Amino acid sequence: MKRAFMYIIGAVLVSAAFSVNLPAKERKTKEKETPAPAAEAPKAEEGEATFTFQDEAQMQQFALLWGRRQASLTRLAVLQDYATEEQAKLGKVNEELMSQYHLDVNKHYTLNTDRKVLIEHPAPPAAGSPIASPTAPVSTP
């Protein structure tokens, strides 16, 4: 769960960084205050430019799109962690069912509360859904 919160906080920070934008006047003032660097050779670690933006609006549009992408990746990572955690819990429950009640978790059972017994049924045909796994539904005929 802590990892999930870290992903969410990271996504918020990335989104905030992309959405912070100085007004044009402040940017021009800051540009005047900072001296322009002498013609330097590009650093080797900077790499080659893959795209050049035509104007500020296009760059802002890219920043918003990139922020949405990062937020989606973060949400997917959180969901994947949650699914992994739930799979582990399901494994523990299945082990408990096998050890305490001698159930084969791949078979279909119903609970008859009048007779206080579990009744085994043939497995239903697979529906093709990852959620449609064999379970022991509780029912009273």
VMD Tcl script that draws the C-alpha trace (Angstrom):
set ca {
  {0.00 0.00 0.00}
  {2.91 2.34 0.74}
  {4.20 1.78 -2.77}
  {0.81 2.76 -4.18}
  {0.87 6.05 -2.32}
  {4.41 6.70 -3.57}
  {3.24 6.18 -7.17}
  {0.33 8.54 -6.68}
  {2.51 11.20 -5.06}
  {5.02 10.84 -7.91}
  {2.28 11.28 -10.51}
  {0.99 14.39 -8.78}
  {4.48 15.87 -8.66}
  {5.11 15.12 -12.34}
  {1.74 16.58 -13.32}
  {2.37 19.68 -11.23}
  {5.81 20.15 -12.76}
  {4.37 20.04 -16.28}
  {1.47 22.34 -15.50}
  {3.49 25.08 -13.78}
  {3.91 27.81 -16.32}
  {5.37 31.27 -15.92}
  {3.49 34.10 -17.64}
  {5.22 35.50 -20.68}
  {6.24 38.76 -18.95}
  {7.91 36.98 -16.05}
  {9.68 34.61 -18.41}
  {11.02 37.49 -20.51}
  {12.16 39.30 -17.37}
  {13.99 36.23 -16.13}
  {15.56 35.71 -19.55}
  {16.92 39.26 -19.45}
  {18.30 38.76 -15.94}
  {20.14 35.54 -16.74}
  {23.05 35.97 -19.08}
  {22.89 33.93 -22.25}
  {25.52 31.19 -22.21}
  {28.33 31.46 -24.69}
  {28.02 29.21 -27.69}
  {28.70 25.92 -26.00}
  {28.92 22.56 -27.64}
  {26.02 20.34 -26.60}
  {26.87 17.96 -23.80}
  {27.21 14.33 -24.75}
  {24.59 13.32 -22.17}
  {21.95 15.65 -23.63}
  {21.57 13.54 -26.73}
  {20.12 14.45 -30.08}
  {16.90 16.45 -30.35}
  {14.09 14.26 -31.65}
  {11.45 16.97 -31.98}
  {11.49 20.75 -32.09}
  {8.42 22.61 -30.89}
  {7.16 25.43 -33.10}
  {5.83 27.56 -30.25}
  {5.09 27.63 -26.53}
  {1.49 26.45 -26.99}
  {2.61 23.30 -28.78}
  {5.13 22.60 -26.03}
  {2.45 23.08 -23.34}
  {0.13 20.74 -25.22}
  {2.88 18.12 -25.24}
  {3.52 18.63 -21.52}
  {-0.15 18.05 -20.72}
  {-0.28 14.95 -22.90}
  {2.93 13.60 -21.35}
  {1.56 14.27 -17.85}
  {-1.61 12.32 -18.66}
  {0.53 9.44 -19.94}
  {2.61 9.39 -16.74}
  {-0.54 9.50 -14.60}
  {-1.98 6.53 -16.53}
  {1.23 4.55 -16.09}
  {1.17 5.30 -12.37}
  {-2.44 4.17 -12.02}
  {-1.66 0.98 -13.94}
  {1.28 0.24 -11.66}
  {-0.92 0.74 -8.59}
  {-3.60 -1.55 -10.03}
  {-1.00 -4.17 -10.89}
  {0.34 -4.11 -7.32}
  {-3.21 -4.42 -6.00}
  {-3.94 -7.37 -8.30}
  {-0.72 -9.11 -7.24}
  {-1.63 -8.62 -3.59}
  {-5.13 -10.01 -4.15}
  {-3.72 -13.05 -6.01}
  {-1.50 -13.79 -3.00}
  {-4.51 -13.53 -0.65}
  {-6.52 -15.84 -2.93}
  {-3.69 -18.37 -2.84}
  {-3.76 -18.36 0.97}
  {-7.55 -18.83 1.02}
  {-7.27 -21.72 -1.45}
  {-4.60 -23.37 0.71}
  {-6.84 -23.02 3.75}
  {-9.80 -24.53 1.88}
  {-7.68 -27.48 0.81}
  {-6.14 -28.12 4.22}
  {-9.20 -27.60 6.44}
  {-12.06 -28.78 4.21}
  {-10.22 -31.06 1.74}
  {-11.70 -29.17 -1.21}
  {-10.33 -29.19 -4.70}
  {-10.51 -25.49 -5.60}
  {-10.81 -26.40 -9.26}
  {-14.23 -27.99 -8.67}
  {-17.62 -26.41 -8.11}
  {-19.40 -26.76 -4.75}
  {-22.63 -25.64 -3.14}
  {-23.39 -25.51 0.56}
  {-26.53 -27.22 1.81}
  {-27.19 -25.61 5.19}
  {-30.09 -27.94 6.05}
  {-27.92 -31.06 5.78}
  {-24.72 -29.18 6.75}
  {-22.79 -30.58 3.79}
  {-20.90 -29.40 0.74}
  {-22.11 -30.87 -2.53}
  {-19.66 -31.25 -5.40}
  {-20.92 -30.44 -8.91}
  {-19.28 -30.79 -12.30}
  {-17.27 -27.70 -13.21}
  {-19.19 -25.21 -15.35}
  {-17.79 -24.52 -18.83}
  {-15.14 -21.81 -18.85}
  {-16.61 -18.43 -19.73}
  {-13.26 -17.07 -20.90}
  {-13.22 -14.45 -18.17}
  {-10.23 -14.21 -15.81}
  {-12.73 -13.65 -12.98}
  {-14.75 -16.76 -13.82}
  {-12.56 -19.09 -11.77}
  {-13.94 -22.07 -9.88}
  {-15.29 -20.96 -6.52}
  {-17.45 -22.38 -3.81}
  {-20.67 -20.36 -3.88}
  {-22.77 -20.46 -0.76}
  {-26.36 -21.40 -1.50}
  {-29.19 -23.23 0.18}
  {-31.32 -25.44 -2.09}
}
mol new
graphics top color blue
foreach p $ca { graphics top sphere $p radius 0.5 }
foreach p [lrange $ca 0 end-1] q [lrange $ca 1 end] { graphics top cylinder $p $q radius 0.2 }
display resetview
